[in-house]
Amino acid sequence: MNHQDIYISLDIGSTSIKVLIGDITDNQLHVIGVGNAKSNGIRKGTIVDIDATVQSIKKAVDQAERMTGIKIDEVVLGIPANQTTLQPVKGVVAVNSENREITDDDLERVIESAQVMSIPPERELVNLIPRQFIVDNLDEIKDPRGMIGIRLEMDATMITTSKTLVHNVLRCVERAGLRIREIYLQPLAAGYFSLTEDEKNQGTAFIDLGGGSTTIAVFEDGLLTRTGVIPVGGEHITKDLSIVLKTPTEQAELIKKQFGHAFYDDASDDEIFEVPVSGTDATDQYSQKFISEIIGVRLEEMFELVLDELVRLGVRDLPGGIVLTGGVAQLEGIAQLARQIMQTRVRIYTPDYIGVREPSYTTAVGLIRYAHLEDDFYGRSPSETPVYATAGAGSTPPKKQANTSEKESNQNKTSVINKAKKLFDKFFE
């Protein structure tokens, strides 16, 4: 097997940490290794215990390594949408070449120009999404390379997040013995491949129902335009079941996965199961319909909060409907309940790859496919891709460049260009 075709993603979630090893041949992804460990030290998408998180990452990595025999040393990392801000930026440069043909060099300079604006010290640039290019007042250009012009402009959206959040994640990955070769905003990578072209263009809400939180990403005109996070997820459903059924949390989680149903009208009254009672040797019997009422009440609250968040984000209409994914989306009947509450079209997205045919793997799969999209666009192999140095919490993580003193002295400058340049692939595809 050619290791140059292998991509490894790391999805750090509130309830589980997933490591995915994928081999892409002829633009087809083949999942060859999976690691899935219970996530300790993370609450609502934020790291609260570095040591516990490091141990969870190591367990997931070890699982994937034992499955494939491949040593994992660098990963494609997803950053959660907590505390994310999207803001418009603009870059303007003069075309450099004598024949006035726009080249890759002009693109790099216009990217650098676009993010010259000052970023607050507590914020970190994650990605830059181009909206359009303008060549001598001709707008709505997607790829200006090869065109002739004097002035090149770019309208873009800058994505920034909390520097503390980013550097805590980097510290955990570093202490787990890994390097980061690419960083992407999770809903950007996952949503780009979960939505159809029509959905991305028309206006669609991509909702990732995670364990500790629910992430909302709105795509319009082919681009990510808004993000939001609600601190409610599948763990709250498990806790509700644990309290009402008077059973341990682990047992409540099993019951949710095995017998859970989100839509009360479709749940079965005949399916009866036994539930051990905490602190005793006794068991109680319940029907699927009974627990569906408990689950449904919590999900109704979650979907109402999603609607409130969409209003707060300024979303008035969703012609493309809603796409649900994430671990909670595996519950039977959840699409019917979501349609009833949100009064719009709803579908569930599940990755269609052997070994990961579950909505909970959507982000891990999206990270691999997004990284490959970049490499394919730039005509490079994964081994040639620059790697992030996992820096200390006090500095911005630079990209590793060629080992020359001149380039090392300019790491901070090139790091910004490289980060921003990453998002051109999806824009130019």
C-alpha positions in Angstrom: 0.0 0.0 0.0 1.2 3.5 -0.9 1.4 5.5 2.3 1.4 8.7 0.4 -2.3 8.1 -0.4 -3.2 7.7 3.3 -5.0 10.5 5.3 -5.7 10.4 9.0 -8.3 12.6 10.6 -8.8 13.4 14.3 -12.3 14.4 15.5 -12.3 15.5 19.1 -15.9 15.4 20.4 -17.6 15.8 23.7 -18.6 12.1 24.0 -16.1 10.3 21.8 -12.8 10.9 20.0 -12.5 9.4 16.5 -9.4 8.6 14.5 -10.0 7.6 10.9 -7.4 6.2 8.5 -8.5 6.6 4.8 -6.8 5.6 1.6 -7.9 7.6 -1.4 -7.4 5.9 -4.8 -8.9 7.4 -8.0 -10.7 10.0 -5.9 -12.5 7.2 -4.0 -12.2 7.0 -0.2 -11.6 3.6 1.4 -11.7 3.6 5.2 -9.0 1.1 6.3 -8.8 1.9 10.0 -11.0 3.3 12.8 -10.3 4.3 16.4 -13.1 5.3 18.7 -12.5 6.1 22.4 -14.7 7.6 25.1 -13.9 11.3 25.4 -12.8 12.3 28.9 -11.9 15.9 29.7 -14.2 17.7 27.3 -17.5 19.4 28.1 -19.7 21.0 25.5 -16.9 20.9 22.9 -14.4 22.7 25.1 -11.3 21.0 26.7 -11.6 21.2 30.5 -8.9 18.5 31.4 -5.9 18.3 29.2 -4.4 15.1 30.7 -7.7 13.2 30.4 -8.2 14.4 26.8 -4.6 13.3 25.9 -5.3 9.8 27.2 -8.5 9.6 25.2 -6.7 10.7 22.0 -4.0 8.0 22.7 -6.6 5.3 23.1 -8.3 6.2 19.8 -5.0 6.4 18.0 -3.9 3.0 19.4 -7.1 1.4 18.2 -6.6 2.6 14.7 -2.9 1.7 14.7 -3.7 -1.9 15.8 -6.4 -2.3 13.2 -4.1 -1.3 10.3 -0.5 -1.7 11.5 0.2 1.9 10.4 2.1 4.2 12.7 0.1 7.4 13.2 2.3 10.5 13.6 0.3 13.3 11.9 -3.4 14.1 11.6 -5.9 16.3 9.9 -7.5 18.1 12.8 -11.0 19.6 13.1 -11.6 22.7 15.3 -15.1 23.0 16.9 -17.3 26.0 16.1 -17.4 27.3 19.7 -16.8 31.0 19.9 -16.4 31.2 16.1 -16.8 34.6 14.4 -17.3 35.2 10.6 -16.4 38.6 9.3 -16.1 40.1 5.8 -12.7 41.2 4.6 -11.3 42.6 1.3 -8.0 42.4 -0.4 -6.6 44.5 -3.2 -3.3 44.2 -5.2 -1.8 45.3 -8.5 -1.1 42.4 -10.9 2.7 41.9 -10.9 3.6 40.2 -14.2 4.7 42.2 -17.2 2.0 40.7 -19.5 -0.6 41.4 -16.8 -1.6 37.7 -16.5 -2.9 36.8 -13.0 -0.8 34.0 -11.5 -0.7 32.0 -8.2 1.7 34.7 -6.9 -1.0 37.3 -7.3 -3.5 35.1 -5.5 -1.1 34.7 -2.6 -0.6 38.4 -2.4 -4.3 39.2 -2.5 -4.9 36.7 0.3 -2.3 38.3 2.4 -3.8 41.7 1.7 -7.3 40.5 2.7 -6.2 39.5 6.1 -3.9 42.4 6.9 -6.8 43.7 9.1 -6.0 43.5 12.7 -7.2 40.4 14.6 -7.7 40.9 18.4 -5.0 39.2 20.4 -7.4 36.7 21.9 -8.6 35.5 18.5 -6.9 33.1 16.1 -7.4 32.9 12.3 -8.7 29.5 11.3 -9.8 29.8 7.6 -10.4 32.4 4.9 -13.3 31.7 2.5 -13.2 33.7 -0.8 -16.6 34.9 -1.9 -15.6 36.4 -5.2 -12.7 38.0 -7.2 -12.9 41.3 -9.0 -10.6 42.0 -11.9 -10.6 45.6 -13.1 -14.2 46.1 -11.8 -15.4 42.8 -13.4 -16.9 40.9 -10.4 -18.3 37.4 -9.5 -15.1 35.7 -10.8 -14.4 32.4 -9.1 -10.9 31.7 -10.6 -9.0 34.8 -11.9 -5.8 32.8 -12.7 -4.9 33.2 -16.4 -7.0 36.3 -16.8 -5.5 39.6 -17.9 -5.9 42.6 -15.7 -4.3 45.4 -13.8 -6.1 45.3 -10.4 -7.1 42.2 -8.5 -9.5 42.3 -5.6 -11.0 39.6 -3.4 -14.1 39.7 -1.2 -13.8 37.0 1.5 -15.1 35.8 4.9 -12.5 35.4 7.6 -13.2 32.7 10.3 -11.6 33.3 13.7 -12.0 31.5 16.9 -10.8 31.7 20.5 -7.0 31.5 20.7 -7.3 29.7 24.0 -9.5 27.0 22.5 -7.2 26.4 19.6 -4.0 26.3 21.6 -5.5 23.9 24.2 -6.4 21.5 21.4 -2.9 21.9 19.9 -1.4 21.2 23.3 -3.4 18.0 23.7 -2.5 16.8 20.2 1.2 17.5 20.9 1.2 15.7 24.2 -0.4 12.7 22.5 2.7 12.5 20.3 1.0 13.7 17.1 1.7 16.5 14.6 -1.0 18.5 12.8 -0.8 18.6 9.0 -4.0 20.6 8.4 -6.6 22.4 10.5 -10.2 23.0 9.4 -13.3 24.3 11.1 -15.4 21.2 11.7 -18.8 22.3 10.2 -16.9 23.7 7.2 -15.3 20.4 6.3 -18.3 18.2 7.3 -21.0 20.4 5.7 -19.1 20.8 2.4 -19.5 17.1 1.6 -22.7 16.4 3.4 -24.8 18.9 1.5 -25.6 18.6 -2.2 -24.6 21.5 -4.6 -28.2 22.7 -4.6 -28.5 22.6 -0.8 -25.3 24.6 -0.5 -26.4 27.2 -3.0 -30.1 27.6 -2.0 -29.6 28.1 1.7 -29.5 25.1 4.1 -28.9 24.6 7.8 -26.4 21.8 8.5 -27.0 20.6 12.1 -24.5 18.3 13.8 -26.3 16.8 16.9 -23.3 15.9 19.1 -23.1 14.5 22.6 -22.3 17.6 24.5 -23.5 20.3 22.1 -25.3 20.9 18.8 -23.5 22.8 16.0 -25.4 24.8 13.4 -23.8 25.8 10.1 -25.7 27.7 7.4 -24.6 27.4 3.8 -25.7 29.9 1.1 -24.4 30.6 -2.4 -22.1 27.6 -2.0 -20.3 29.0 1.1 -20.5 28.8 4.8 -22.1 32.0 6.0 -23.1 31.5 9.7 -22.3 29.2 12.6 -23.7 28.7 16.0 -23.4 26.3 18.9 -26.1 25.2 21.4 -24.8 23.6 24.7 -27.4 20.8 24.5 -26.8 17.3 23.0 -27.2 13.6 23.3 -25.8 13.5 26.8 -28.8 15.4 28.1 -31.1 12.8 26.6 -29.1 10.1 28.4 -29.2 12.0 31.7 -33.0 12.4 31.4 -33.4 8.6 30.8 -31.1 7.9 33.7 -33.1 10.1 36.1 -36.6 9.0 35.0 -35.8 5.3 34.8 -33.7 5.4 38.0 -30.9 3.5 36.2 -27.1 4.1 35.9 -25.9 6.5 33.1 -24.2 3.7 31.2 -27.4 1.6 31.2 -29.4 4.7 30.1 -27.0 5.2 27.1 -27.4 1.5 26.0 -31.2 1.8 26.3 -31.2 5.0 24.2 -29.2 3.4 21.5 -31.0 0.0 21.5 -34.6 1.0 22.1 -34.8 4.7 21.7 -37.3 6.4 19.3 -37.7 10.1 18.8 -41.2 10.2 17.4 -43.9 9.2 20.0 -46.6 8.4 17.4 -44.5 5.8 15.7 -43.0 4.2 18.8 -44.0 0.7 19.7 -46.2 -0.1 22.8 -45.4 -3.8 22.4 -41.6 -3.6 22.6 -41.0 -4.2 26.3 -37.5 -4.3 27.9 -36.1 -4.6 31.4 -34.1 -1.8 33.1 -31.9 -2.4 36.2 -32.7 0.0 39.0 -29.7 1.8 40.6 -28.7 0.6 44.0 -30.8 -2.6 43.9 -31.0 -6.0 42.3 -34.4 -5.2 41.0 -35.4 -4.4 37.4 -38.4 -2.4 36.0 -40.1 -3.0 32.7 -40.8 -0.2 30.2 -42.1 0.1 26.6 -40.4 1.9 23.7 -43.4 4.3 23.7 -42.7 5.3 27.3 -39.1 6.2 26.7 -39.9 7.9 23.4 -41.9 10.4 25.3 -38.8 11.3 27.5 -36.5 11.4 24.4 -39.1 13.4 22.4 -39.5 16.2 25.0 -35.7 16.8 25.2 -35.4 16.8 21.4 -38.3 19.2 21.0 -36.4 21.6 23.3 -33.2 21.1 21.3 -35.0 21.9 18.0 -36.7 24.9 19.5 -33.3 26.2 20.6 -32.0 25.6 17.1 -34.8 27.7 15.7 -34.0 30.4 18.2 -30.4 30.3 17.2 -31.2 30.5 13.5 -33.3 33.7 14.2 -30.4 35.1 16.3 -28.0 34.4 13.3 -30.4 36.4 11.0 -31.7 33.4 9.1 -35.1 34.1 7.8 -35.7 31.3 5.3 -34.1 28.0 4.4 -35.1 27.0 0.9 -32.7 24.0 1.0 -34.2 22.8 4.3 -32.3 21.1 7.1 -29.7 18.3 7.1 -29.1 16.5 10.3 -26.0 14.5 11.3 -24.1 13.5 14.3 -24.5 10.7 16.9 -28.0 11.7 18.0 -29.2 11.6 14.3 -29.1 7.8 14.6 -32.3 7.8 16.7 -35.3 6.4 14.9 -38.0 8.9 14.1 -35.8 12.0 14.6 -36.4 13.3 11.0 -40.2 13.1 11.5 -39.9 15.0 14.8 -37.6 17.6 13.3 -40.0 18.2 10.4 -42.9 18.6 12.8 -41.1 21.2 15.0 -39.2 23.1 12.3 -41.9 23.0 9.5 -39.4 22.4 6.7 -37.7 19.6 4.7 -35.4 17.5 6.8 -33.0 14.7 5.9 -30.4 12.6 7.7 -26.8 12.5 6.3 -24.9 9.3 6.9 -21.4 8.6 5.4 -21.6 5.8 2.9 -18.3 4.0 3.6 -17.7 0.5 5.0 -17.0 0.7 8.7 -18.3 4.2 9.3 -21.9 4.1 8.1 -23.0 6.1 11.1 -23.9 9.9 11.3 -21.4 10.2 14.2 -18.5 9.8 11.7 -19.5 12.6 9.4 -16.9 15.1 10.6 -14.1 12.5 10.6 -14.9 11.6 7.0 -15.3 15.2 5.9 -11.9 16.2 7.3 -10.2 13.5 5.1 -12.1 14.4 2.0 -11.4 18.1 2.5 -7.7 17.5 2.9 -7.6 15.4 -0.2 -9.6 18.0 -2.2 -6.8 20.5 -1.3 -4.0 18.1 -2.3 -5.7 17.3 -5.5 -6.1 20.9 -6.4 -2.5 21.8 -5.8 -1.2 18.6 -7.3 0.7 17.5 -4.3 0.8 14.2 -2.3 0.0 14.1 1.5 3.7 13.6 2.3 4.5 17.0 0.6 1.9 18.9 2.6 3.2 21.4 5.1 2.8 20.4 8.7 1.7 22.6 11.6 4.3 22.7 14.4 2.4 22.1 17.6 3.6 25.3 19.3 3.2 26.3 22.9 0.0 28.2 24.0 1.7 31.5 23.8 2.4 31.6 20.0 0.6 31.1 16.7 1.2 27.6 15.2 3.4 28.2 12.1 3.5 25.9 9.1 6.8 24.0 8.6 8.6 25.4 5.6 11.8 24.4 3.7 14.7 24.2 6.1 16.4 27.4 5.2 17.1 30.2 7.6 15.4 32.8 5.4 12.1 30.9 5.3 12.3 30.1 9.0 12.6 33.8 9.8 9.4 34.4 7.8 7.3 31.6 9.3 4.7 33.9 10.9 4.1 35.6 7.5 3.9 32.5 5.4 1.7 30.7 8.0 -1.1 33.2 7.5 -0.8 32.9 3.7 -0.8 29.1 3.9 -3.8 29.0 6.2 -5.8 31.3 4.0 -4.7 29.6 0.8 -6.2 26.3 2.0 -9.8 27.3 1.3 -9.2 28.1 -2.4 -9.6 24.5 -3.4 -13.3 24.3 -2.6 -13.9 27.7 -4.1 -12.1 26.8 -7.4 -13.2 23.2 -7.7 
